[in-house]
Amino acid sequence: MIAHPHSGLSHPPPGGPASPAMPGGIPEEQGAGCAQTPCGVAVSPERRRGRGAVSNVAGRFEPTTHEAFDDGWQSLEDLPPFRTEVGEERARSIITRNTSPDVGFDRSINPYRGCEHGCIYCYARPSHAWQGLSAGLDFETRLFIKPDAPELLRRELSSPRYKPKVIALGSNTDCYQPIERQYELTRRILEVLAEFGHPVGLVTKSGLVERDIDILAPMAEKGLVKVAISMTTLDPKLSRLMEPRAASPQRRLAAMRRLSAAGIRVVVLTAPLIPALNDMEIERILEAAKEAGAREAGYVTLRLPLEVADLFREWLVAHFPDKARHVLSLVRQMQGGRDYDPTFGKRMRGEGPYAWTIGRRFEIAARRLGLQGRGLKLTTELFHRPSGQPGEQLSLFD
């Protein structure tokens, strides 16, 4: 058996024996410092300190797994803690297109794969399986950058065939996650978009977005940008458990204030709303965001595709054992009896009485606060291709 990269932990392969659907607790293994979870074996808390996932289940495409156990020589204690590692990914293009009717954009840019914020609910986690890595701790610690993203974007925008529409930046993984401080790919992408007069919508839960106000404010004056700040809770303790390396709730509100003061349109996203865990905060989150300068609001309910379902379940049992059964029961009520219903029109909002109640509460609060209605529509009329772009045909008589 081959040890899984990074952790040496293994878990039942896809299609293998199912773990208990609603475990009531996690029994400790004798002497191993690990615990049984829905995914298999938990990583020691000391090794995963400051991370979101409890385990590092092997990618769903991997043919082998390997389970760690105490051999009596304290071998598990010698395993190093998870540290952030960064690799490079060379892409042929940088603009990704989609045809989903559930989102308000048909193209996006994600300069990073994986995300150090470690949000346990992140729907992007399963994408790490395509790298042969885990959706668990690997997703948070083994990151990939696309170093030539700004150059690729310039080339794609320079094509005579390109037709401008709003680009979403950071729709999959956070474009302002901690490694952005070093690599500045998001900032360089924004510089290209500003140069071309191209509209962009940013989504983040990081205060680092303030760094780029010097680019965003002039774009906002032209109707080229809006920034969505994701707010899941106002409780710093809950935020630290769900999103261990993301900005605190108060830091996000402070970013809203600075962006709004600079004339940048701010949207608050209450996403995801998790039944019986943070959905009781809908009204308070919207009120705080309105006070901080938000002008629009949106929401998305919890999504648990593929590996995320088991990762979220074991996280719940580890941190909220008394609530786990209730939360998962409500999630399934909103997803047609399953962990996740990927059907367009249902996957983002759910269905059934509980989902209906969440939707009506959000609408009433947003309407009361003036956060509902048609938002600012970004313009494509200012798009232009600056002269002297790579590959441009020069005039014979200039």
Secondary structure by P-SEA (a helix, b strand, c coil): ccccccccccccccccccccccccbbbbcccccccccccccccccccccccccccccccccccbbbbbbccccccccccccbbbbbbbbbbcccbbbbbcccccccbbbbcccccccccccccccccccccccccccccccbbbbccaaaaaaaaaaacccccccbbbcccccccccccccccaaaaaaaaaaaaabbbbbbbccccccccaaaaaaaaaaaccbbbbbbbccccaaaaaaaccccccaaaaaaaaaaaaaacbbbbbbcccccccccccaaaaaaaaaaaaccccccccccccccaaaaaaaaaaaacccccaaaaaaaaaaaccccccccccccccccccaaaaaaaaaaaaaaaaaccccccbbbbcccccccccccbbbbbccc
